[in-house]
């Protein structure tokens, strides 16, 4: 039998696209699972977000809001680790927001900040 070696650069070129395809497939699958874990609805005054967080009690969750970013994370003593951040298109009114956890489903009702009008009327002389 006769064996011939292939150059390393040719070997990488043959198998590299397959590796990237698998990596892209796995990252898209992970993103799809993440997107399914959050259901978002909105109306004129608020956003409503629902998350599945089974096995976590309300005292084991931490929800923080900064501008238009909502961060949800489980605390250290929680039996299950959960950590996500979502950026909404509009700032959130913390005073008009509420959170509720029932049967492993966390529901956030986040009020939208109503932008103040800076329009000033100019009198005509």
N, C-alpha and C positions, 0 to 999 in steps of 0.2 A: 504494500500500500504506500501511497504517496500523500504526505500531509504538507499543506502550505499554510503559512501564517498570514493573517490579514493585518494590515496596519491598524493601530489603535484608533486613529481618527475615523477610519471607515467603520469600524465596529461601533463607535459612539454614534455616528450618523444613522446607522441602521436601527438602533434600538432607542434612540433619544425621542423621536416623535411618539412612540408607543408609551413611554414613561410620562411624557407631558400630557398625553390624552387621558391616561389613568388618573394623573394628579388633578387635571381639570374636572373630570367626572366626579371624583371624590369631593372636591371643594364645592361643586355645584350641588351635590347631594346634601352636604352639610348645610349649605345656605338654605336649601329648600326646607329642611327640617326646622331650622331656626325661624324661617318665615311662617311656617305653619303653627309654631308655638305661640304666636301673637296674632290676635284678630283685632283690627282697628276699624272703628266707625267714627264718623264725624257729622256734626250738624253746624248750624250757624254760630253756636255759642260754646261748644265743647268738643273734645275728642274723647272717645271711649275705647280703652285698650283692655283686652282680656288675655290672661296668661294662664297656662296650666302649670301649677307648681305643687304637685301632689307630695304629701309627706312633710310639708313645711308649715309650721304654725305661724300665726301673724306676728308673734313676738320674736320670731327668728328671721324676719325679713327687714330689710332696710331700703326705703325708697327715698331718693334724693332728686330734686329738680333744680336745674340751673339754666335759666333762660328757656330755650326750646329743647333742652336735653333732659331726658328722664333716665335715671340709673336705678336698677333693681338688683339687689345682691342679698344673698343669704348671709347671716352672721356666722361666726366661727363655730358655735355649738350646734348648728343645724345638722340634721342627719343627711341632708342632701345639699350639694353645692349648686347654687344658681347665681349667674351673674350676666346681666345684659344691659346694654345702653341703647336708647333710641333717640333719634333727633327728629323732632316734629317741624313742620314748615312754619309754625308761628309760635311766639313766646307763650308761656303758660302762666295763668293767673293762679298762684298757689292758694290764695284765700278762697277761691271759688272751686277748688278741687277736692276730691275725696277718694279714698281707697277702701275696698271691701274684699275680704277673703272668705269664701264659702265653698265647702266641699272640694278643696284643692284648686279652685279657680280664683285668681286674683283679678279683680276688676278695678281699673282706674278710670275715674271720670275727671278729666282735666279741662278746666275752663280756659278758654282762649282770652288773651289780653286784647282788649279793644283799643286800637290805636287812637290816640287823641288827635283831633284835627288841628292843624296849625294855621288854618285859613283865617286871615284877618281882613275885614272889609275896610276898604279905603274910601273915605268920604269924597264926594265930588264937589268941587267949589264952583 
